Amino acid sequence: MQTQSRKLLTAALPHIGCILLLFVLAAALFAPQYDGKQLFQNDISQGKAMQGENLEYEEITGEKYYWNNSMFGGMQWNLLVYGRDANVLRHVIPVTRFWQKGAVGMFFGMGLLTYLGLVLMRVKPYLACIGAIVMMLNVNHLVLLEAGHNNKIRAIANFPLIFSGMLIALRQTKFFPQLCGAALLGVGVSLSLRANHPQMLYYFLLACAVWFVASSLSGLKGLSAKSGRGVLLLLIGLVLGVTSNLTQVVSSVKSSESTMRGAPVLQEPVGPASSSSVKGLDWDYATQWSNGWRDIYSLFIPRAVGGSSVEEVAADSPVGDLYVQNGARPAKDGTISAPMYWGDLQFTSGPYYVGAVIFFLFVLSFFVLPVPWRVGFGLSTLLIVVMSLGNNFESFNRFLFDNLPYLNKFRTPASTLHATALLFAIPAVLAASKFVDMSWSDKGNKDQLVKSLYPAVGISAGVCALLALLAPSLFDFVAYGDARYPREIVDLFKEQRLSMLRADALRSIAYILAAGVVLWLFAERHIKQSWIALTLLLAISTVDLWTVSRRYIDQDNWVKERSLAEMFPERPVDAQIKKREGGKRYAYRVMDQSIDTYNNASTSFHHNTIGGYNAAKPQRMQDMIDYYILKGNMNVLNMYNTKYFISPQGQPQVNEGALGNAWFVQDIKRVETPDEEIAAVAEVRADSAAVINVSEFADEIAGLRPSSGQGNIAIKSYKPNDILYTATTDEEQIAVFSEAWTDEGWTVEMDGEVVPMLRANYSLRALRIPAGSHEIRFRYEPTAKYAGVTLLSSILLLLLLLGSAFLWAKDRYAEWSIEAAKAVTVPAVKQAVPRKSQEAKKSTRKTKKKKK
């Protein structure tokens, strides 16, 4: 037993060492976090600004609000994650991060889950560590972090669980290992969905499906699902993974129906890119951010297309010198930021670099792995890469966009490449393991592996060399924004971009050759210990990724932790408006023309606006923007209570025609279709008539006659999700409220009784109010549907994982114990037999001598 325990400890030491290395790398990369600093993440900052009013009220009341009046005249908020706390698997997340918070916890958790997934695929610890480092130090993941796309990173971190679970369930022959694999996949799906970025999960599951089909059809050996058991268990795991987030999924799907990603409202498009003319997103809008073929080169040459739109160049370089001459100050590390990116995206914060070493090993995998693995990884990776091209490969991607379910809900095809790191890492480490696990007695196998190194090095290094040599004849090195610079400056940019491409191409070649030499030395027995070869390979790969990563995450990205007020300082114009309104931001809206009105939420931190930023704007508001607001229609701006305009110069302009929070109208313009409804808005004065769609609200306005439009209606108390009005009128009439209408979540009570809410002017709320004095309360209370299913599914999934893992480990431990016992007793027997025989021979000899 003592020997078995010692062996168990010895077997565990490499795993402990690798996990500690992953933690040290994460802590070193994000060391400023421990000094109380935080990364400046633009999208996170914008997210805070988006909910300026909600944050104010949360601080006062302690409540969480699911309606946001800060942007676009009001919109649903936080429903994409509504109800996810019912998923008990959330308690697993801190464990996978060793209870570390921030960037350290997020990236260490990603590395740990990748390591675990690869070990479960029977990859040796050092090689699994390489794969984990590829995920942790993947430059694209760090670029996502710098931009503030934390949800994407959280979703991607669980991909190793999904793939390893799929592989275990398909290749194991016993029930409990298969069940454990299916549960592992379910947990990965559940945690990815909970991360609230289903787009990433969609792409990866699509790649997994292609891998499974392609590898199976090409003859993958070891499939245990002959009876369909493995596939059936995987489907069960997938269903449990989804249903363990059912409340969140249903809430997300339901809320998206009223956004630009939902079904169209109008039948006639406003223009060629109208989101209201298609189900889901419009093709042109959805594919605005599509990679070009040249962007793909950055997978293995970091600055193949310049790196980023604010790439650091040496201050003593020609471009750096130009900036210094024009007053720019170099950073502490002696660099200047310049627009070096020249790919097909409008701008980018960094490349997709997976590492030159990993790229070489990925190429090597096509020479050493079995055919089904080559086909599976080849086609799944190719699919993801081609999908990232979006409108630059329209014939293929348009077909997928129109026919694959839910694909037209997603924008930014370039983001599909975020799912590629693991697809490169797995075949790369499997290829390296072929060398580590080679049989030295099988000379034919050894020779074949050595021979495979030459084409792999030749292809991977050769592509880099060709790009470096032929780049001037292949590319023009011109970027989108170059038109705003004089020609001589553009020429300087082009020279710098070529120089960067060539320098990084040579850099990649050096790392490829270094990795190839290590494998060759090991295969030829010049390096006899596998741990030495693996350590060298690990070191080369880590240095490769680390040095490039530091270009995009360094000390300059960290700032002292700041309050929101410091992040969004109050401008003089903001102070003037607040003073004029006495701080009652619900009493007015602002249109800020000094910023990108519909792609910037900074003003929404201080005021309720008709602009802002959100990737899924309310569809009806987007239609009003397209039809009227972009054209400066004051009738529409007045009905949205746009009381203040901020000029491009940052000066306030008061709009005396703004109609306030609510008003009575004299007449009703009856229409029958949404298209007639939005068109009629231009035909009536918003202060005197309301446009009502009688195909939806005929009963609610039946018998209502024109009125005087006189009366008093005002807000008595206000919270974003609970607004109390008082109304007094001498006759029955219609009141219009300058609040965004939605068909779910809002209820209206008049004098304590629920009454139907109408829609007026295509996008606002309205109410039929009888004569007299009344209290009218609008409440927003979304319902958490299927919370019980979410809770039960997540508990069942967790129990299945723990139970099947325990039973599988128990069987494995029993088998290992028997093997360990044999390993201990057999040598003793072998040693004892010769001794006895020798003693017998000696005694025989003595007897013979005596006889003689």
ChimeraX attribute file (.defattr): number of C-alpha atoms within 10 A of each C-alpha:
attribute: neighborCount
match mode: 1-to-1
recipient: residues
	/A:1	9
	/A:2	7
	/A:3	11
	/A:4	16
	/A:5	11
	/A:6	11
	/A:7	13
	/A:8	14
	/A:9	12
	/A:10	11
	/A:11	12
	/A:12	12
	/A:13	13
	/A:14	15
	/A:15	19
	/A:16	12
	/A:17	14
	/A:18	20
	/A:19	20
	/A:20	14
	/A:21	15
	/A:22	23
	/A:23	22
	/A:24	15
	/A:25	21
	/A:26	22
	/A:27	19
	/A:28	13
	/A:29	21
	/A:30	23
	/A:31	18
	/A:32	18
	/A:33	20
	/A:34	12
	/A:35	10
	/A:36	11
	/A:37	16
	/A:38	18
	/A:39	24
	/A:40	20
	/A:41	18
	/A:42	14
	/A:43	18
	/A:44	17
	/A:45	17
	/A:46	22
	/A:47	17
	/A:48	19
	/A:49	28
	/A:50	28
	/A:51	22
	/A:52	23
	/A:53	23
	/A:54	25
	/A:55	20
	/A:56	13
	/A:57	15
	/A:58	13
	/A:59	10
	/A:60	9
	/A:61	10
	/A:62	10
	/A:63	11
	/A:64	13
	/A:65	22
	/A:66	19
	/A:67	24
	/A:68	22
	/A:69	29
	/A:70	30
	/A:71	28
	/A:72	26
	/A:73	25
	/A:74	21
	/A:75	21
	/A:76	23
	/A:77	17
	/A:78	15
	/A:79	23
	/A:80	21
	/A:81	18
	/A:82	21
	/A:83	23
	/A:84	26
	/A:85	17
	/A:86	24
	/A:87	26
	/A:88	19
	/A:89	21
	/A:90	16
	/A:91	10
	/A:92	12
	/A:93	15
	/A:94	14
	/A:95	12
	/A:96	17
	/A:97	21
	/A:98	14
	/A:99	12
	/A:100	17
	/A:101	13
	/A:102	14
	/A:103	20
	/A:104	24
	/A:105	22
	/A:106	23
	/A:107	32
	/A:108	30
	/A:109	28
	/A:110	27
	/A:111	32
	/A:112	27
	/A:113	22
	/A:114	31
	/A:115	30
	/A:116	22
	/A:117	27
	/A:118	27
	/A:119	18
	/A:120	17
	/A:121	18
	/A:122	14
	/A:123	20
	/A:124	20
	/A:125	23
	/A:126	24
	/A:127	27
	/A:128	30
	/A:129	30
	/A:130	30
	/A:131	29
	/A:132	31
	/A:133	28
	/A:134	27
	/A:135	30
	/A:136	28
	/A:137	27
	/A:138	23
	/A:139	29
	/A:140	27
	/A:141	28
	/A:142	26
	/A:143	20
	/A:144	19
	/A:145	24
	/A:146	22
	/A:147	19
	/A:148	20
	/A:149	18
	/A:150	23
	/A:151	19
	/A:152	23
	/A:153	24
	/A:154	23
	/A:155	25
	/A:156	26
	/A:157	27
	/A:158	26
	/A:159	28
	/A:160	27
	/A:161	27
	/A:162	28
	/A:163	25
	/A:164	25
	/A:165	28
	/A:166	27
	/A:167	22
	/A:168	26
	/A:169	30
	/A:170	25
	/A:171	19
	/A:172	18
	/A:173	17
	/A:174	12
	/A:175	16
	/A:176	21
	/A:177	24
	/A:178	29
	/A:179	28
	/A:180	27
	/A:181	32
	/A:182	36
	/A:183	34
	/A:184	33
	/A:185	33
	/A:186	33
	/A:187	28
	/A:188	28
	/A:189	28
	/A:190	30
	/A:191	26
	/A:192	28
	/A:193	28
	/A:194	27
	/A:195	22
	/A:196	21
	/A:197	19
	/A:198	18
	/A:199	18
	/A:200	25
	/A:201	23
	/A:202	18
	/A:203	21
	/A:204	24
	/A:205	16
	/A:206	15
	/A:207	22
	/A:208	21
	/A:209	14
	/A:210	20
	/A:211	24
	/A:212	22
	/A:213	15
	/A:214	21
	/A:215	23
	/A:216	16
	/A:217	12
	/A:218	16
	/A:219	14
	/A:220	18
	/A:221	12
	/A:222	11
	/A:223	18
	/A:224	19
	/A:225	17
	/A:226	11
	/A:227	8
	/A:228	12
	/A:229	17
	/A:230	28
	/A:231	19
	/A:232	15
	/A:233	24
	/A:234	28
	/A:235	16
	/A:236	18
	/A:237	30
	/A:238	22
	/A:239	16
	/A:240	27
	/A:241	28
	/A:242	24
	/A:243	25
	/A:244	35
	/A:245	33
	/A:246	29
	/A:247	28
	/A:248	29
	/A:249	25
	/A:250	19
	/A:251	23
	/A:252	17
	/A:253	14
	/A:254	15
	/A:255	22
	/A:256	22
	/A:257	16
	/A:258	23
	/A:259	25
	/A:260	28
	/A:261	28
	/A:262	23
	/A:263	19
	/A:264	22
	/A:265	21
	/A:266	21
	/A:267	12
	/A:268	13
	/A:269	16
	/A:270	14
	/A:271	11
	/A:272	11
	/A:273	16
	/A:274	21
	/A:275	29
	/A:276	27
	/A:277	21
	/A:278	21
	/A:279	18
	/A:280	24
	/A:281	27
	/A:282	22
	/A:283	21
	/A:284	15
	/A:285	14
	/A:286	23
	/A:287	25
	/A:288	16
	/A:289	22
	/A:290	24
	/A:291	28
	/A:292	19
	/A:293	16
	/A:294	13
	/A:295	24
	/A:296	21
	/A:297	20
	/A:298	24
	/A:299	22
	/A:300	26
	/A:301	31
	/A:302	29
	/A:303	30
	/A:304	31
	/A:305	27
	/A:306	33
	/A:307	29
	/A:308	23
	/A:309	22
	/A:310	18
	/A:311	20
	/A:312	22
	/A:313	21
	/A:314	16
	/A:315	21
	/A:316	15
	/A:317	13
	/A:318	16
	/A:319	24
	/A:320	23
	/A:321	16
	/A:322	16
	/A:323	18
	/A:324	15
	/A:325	10
	/A:326	9
	/A:327	8
	/A:328	14
	/A:329	15
	/A:330	19
	/A:331	13
	/A:332	9
	/A:333	11
	/A:334	13
	/A:335	17
	/A:336	24
	/A:337	20
	/A:338	17
	/A:339	21
	/A:340	28
	/A:341	30
	/A:342	29
	/A:343	25
	/A:344	20
	/A:345	17
	/A:346	15
	/A:347	18
	/A:348	20
	/A:349	17
	/A:350	28
	/A:351	29
	/A:352	26
	/A:353	28
	/A:354	27
	/A:355	31
	/A:356	29
	/A:357	29
	/A:358	30
	/A:359	23
	/A:360	28
	/A:361	28
	/A:362	26
	/A:363	24
	/A:364	26
	/A:365	27
	/A:366	20
	/A:367	19
	/A:368	23
	/A:369	18
	/A:370	15
	/A:371	15
	/A:372	20
	/A:373	24
	/A:374	22
	/A:375	24
	/A:376	24
	/A:377	25
	/A:378	22
	/A:379	17
	/A:380	24
	/A:381	23
	/A:382	14
	/A:383	17
	/A:384	23
	/A:385	22
	/A:386	22
	/A:387	26
	/A:388	27
	/A:389	27
	/A:390	28
	/A:391	21
	/A:392	17
	/A:393	16
	/A:394	16
	/A:395	10
	/A:396	14
	/A:397	20
	/A:398	17
	/A:399	10
	/A:400	14
	/A:401	22
	/A:402	14
	/A:403	11
	/A:404	10
	/A:405	9
	/A:406	14
	/A:407	17
	/A:408	22
	/A:409	19
	/A:410	21
	/A:411	23
	/A:412	16
	/A:413	22
	/A:414	22
	/A:415	24
	/A:416	23
	/A:417	22
	/A:418	22
	/A:419	26
	/A:420	24
	/A:421	25
	/A:422	24
	/A:423	22
	/A:424	25
	/A:425	27
	/A:426	29
	/A:427	25
	/A:428	25
	/A:429	23
	/A:430	26
	/A:431	23
	/A:432	22
	/A:433	20
	/A:434	16
	/A:435	20
	/A:436	19
	/A:437	10
	/A:438	14
	/A:439	12
	/A:440	12
	/A:441	8
	/A:442	9
	/A:443	11
	/A:444	11
	/A:445	15
	/A:446	18
	/A:447	12
	/A:448	12
	/A:449	21
	/A:450	19
	/A:451	13
	/A:452	16
	/A:453	21
	/A:454	13
	/A:455	14
	/A:456	23
	/A:457	21
	/A:458	17
	/A:459	15
	/A:460	23
	/A:461	23
	/A:462	15
	/A:463	17
	/A:464	25
	/A:465	18
	/A:466	12
	/A:467	19
	/A:468	20
	/A:469	13
	/A:470	10
	/A:471	16
	/A:472	13
	/A:473	8
	/A:474	9
	/A:475	13
	/A:476	11
	/A:477	22
	/A:478	18
	/A:479	22
	/A:480	13
	/A:481	14
	/A:482	18
	/A:483	10
	/A:484	8
	/A:485	11
	/A:486	9
	/A:487	11
	/A:488	9
	/A:489	14
	/A:490	19
	/A:491	15
	/A:492	13
	/A:493	25
	/A:494	22
	/A:495	15
	/A:496	20
	/A:497	23
	/A:498	21
	/A:499	16
	/A:500	22
	/A:501	23
	/A:502	22
	/A:503	16
	/A:504	21
	/A:505	28
	/A:506	17
	/A:507	16
	/A:508	25
	/A:509	24
	/A:510	15
	/A:511	21
	/A:512	26
	/A:513	18
	/A:514	17
	/A:515	24
	/A:516	21
	/A:517	15
	/A:518	18
	/A:519	24
	/A:520	20
	/A:521	14
	/A:522	19
	/A:523	21
	/A:524	13
	/A:525	12
	/A:526	10
	/A:527	15
	/A:528	12
	/A:529	11
	/A:530	17
	/A:531	12
	/A:532	13
	/A:533	22
	/A:534	23
	/A:535	14
	/A:536	16
	/A:537	22
	/A:538	21
	/A:539	13
	/A:540	20
	/A:541	23
	/A:542	19
	/A:543	14
	/A:544	20
	/A:545	23
	/A:546	20
	/A:547	12
	/A:548	19
	/A:549	22
	/A:550	14
	/A:551	13
	/A:552	23
	/A:553	18
	/A:554	14
	/A:555	15
	/A:556	12
	/A:557	14
	/A:558	19
	/A:559	14
	/A:560	13
	/A:561	15
	/A:562	11
	/A:563	9
	/A:564	14
	/A:565	11
	/A:566	9
	/A:567	16
	/A:568	17
	/A:569	13
	/A:570	14
	/A:571	11
	/A:572	12
	/A:573	15
	/A:574	17
	/A:575	13
	/A:576	14
	/A:577	23
	/A:578	15
	/A:579	11
	/A:580	9
	/A:581	13
	/A:582	10
	/A:583	13
	/A:584	14
	/A:585	18
	/A:586	20
	/A:587	18
	/A:588	21
	/A:589	30
	/A:590	30
	/A:591	26
	/A:592	26
	/A:593	16
	/A:594	14
	/A:595	19
	/A:596	14
	/A:597	17
	/A:598	20
	/A:599	13
	/A:600	17
	/A:601	27
	/A:602	24
	/A:603	27
	/A:604	29
	/A:605	28
	/A:606	27
	/A:607	27
	/A:608	29
	/A:609	32
	/A:610	25
	/A:611	27
	/A:612	27
	/A:613	21
	/A:614	16
	/A:615	11
	/A:616	16
	/A:617	22
	/A:618	26
	/A:619	23
	/A:620	23
	/A:621	25
	/A:622	20
	/A:623	24
	/A:624	19
	/A:625	20
	/A:626	17
	/A:627	19
	/A:628	19
	/A:629	17
	/A:630	9
	/A:631	9
	/A:632	11
	/A:633	14
	/A:634	15
	/A:635	20
	/A:636	21
	/A:637	24
	/A:638	21
	/A:639	25
	/A:640	28
	/A:641	27
	/A:642	27
	/A:643	23
	/A:644	19
	/A:645	19
	/A:646	20
	/A:647	15
	/A:648	12
	/A:649	9
	/A:650	16
	/A:651	15
	/A:652	19
	/A:653	15
	/A:654	13
	/A:655	16
	/A:656	12
	/A:657	15
	/A:658	21
	/A:659	22
	/A:660	21
	/A:661	20
	/A:662	23
	/A:663	23
	/A:664	27
	/A:665	22
	/A:666	17
	/A:667	20
	/A:668	21
	/A:669	17
	/A:670	18
	/A:671	18
	/A:672	14
	/A:673	17
	/A:674	17
	/A:675	15
	/A:676	16
	/A:677	22
	/A:678	23
	/A:679	17
	/A:680	19
	/A:681	23
	/A:682	16
	/A:683	12
	/A:684	17
	/A:685	16
	/A:686	22
	/A:687	20
	/A:688	15
	/A:689	23
	/A:690	27
	/A:691	27
	/A:692	27
	/A:693	23
	/A:694	17
	/A:695	12
	/A:696	13
	/A:697	16
	/A:698	13
	/A:699	9
	/A:700	15
	/A:701	17
	/A:702	9
	/A:703	7
	/A:704	13
	/A:705	12
	/A:706	13
	/A:707	17
	/A:708	15
	/A:709	21
	/A:710	15
	/A:711	18
	/A:712	14
	/A:713	22
	/A:714	16
	/A:715	17
	/A:716	13
	/A:717	11
	/A:718	14
	/A:719	18
	/A:720	19
	/A:721	18
	/A:722	17
	/A:723	16
	/A:724	18
	/A:725	18
	/A:726	17
	/A:727	23
	/A:728	17
	/A:729	19
	/A:730	15
	/A:731	15
	/A:732	17
	/A:733	25
	/A:734	27
	/A:735	24
	/A:736	25
	/A:737	23
	/A:738	26
	/A:739	20
	/A:740	21
	/A:741	24
	/A:742	20
	/A:743	10
	/A:744	14
	/A:745	15
	/A:746	16
	/A:747	17
	/A:748	20
	/A:749	16
	/A:750	19
	/A:751	13
	/A:752	11
	/A:753	9
	/A:754	13
	/A:755	16
	/A:756	13
	/A:757	20
	/A:758	22
	/A:759	22
	/A:760	28
	/A:761	26
	/A:762	24
	/A:763	23
	/A:764	22
	/A:765	19
	/A:766	24
	/A:767	22
	/A:768	18
	/A:769	20
	/A:770	15
	/A:771	14
	/A:772	12
	/A:773	16
	/A:774	17
	/A:775	16
	/A:776	25
	/A:777	22
	/A:778	20
	/A:779	18
	/A:780	18
	/A:781	15
	/A:782	16
	/A:783	13
	/A:784	17
	/A:785	16
	/A:786	19
	/A:787	21
	/A:788	15
	/A:789	18
	/A:790	25
	/A:791	21
	/A:792	17
	/A:793	25
	/A:794	27
	/A:795	18
	/A:796	15
	/A:797	26
	/A:798	18
	/A:799	13
	/A:800	20
	/A:801	22
	/A:802	15
	/A:803	16
	/A:804	21
	/A:805	20
	/A:806	15
	/A:807	14
	/A:808	19
	/A:809	14
	/A:810	12
	/A:811	14
	/A:812	11
	/A:813	13
	/A:814	12
	/A:815	11
	/A:816	14
	/A:817	16
	/A:818	12
	/A:819	12
	/A:820	17
	/A:821	13
	/A:822	11
	/A:823	11
	/A:824	13
	/A:825	10
	/A:826	10
	/A:827	10
	/A:828	10
	/A:829	10
	/A:830	10
	/A:831	10
	/A:832	10
	/A:833	10
	/A:834	11
	/A:835	11
	/A:836	11
	/A:837	11
	/A:838	11
	/A:839	11
	/A:840	12
	/A:841	12
	/A:842	12
	/A:843	12
	/A:844	11
	/A:845	11
	/A:846	12
	/A:847	11
	/A:848	10
	/A:849	9
	/A:850	7
	/A:851	6
	/A:852	6
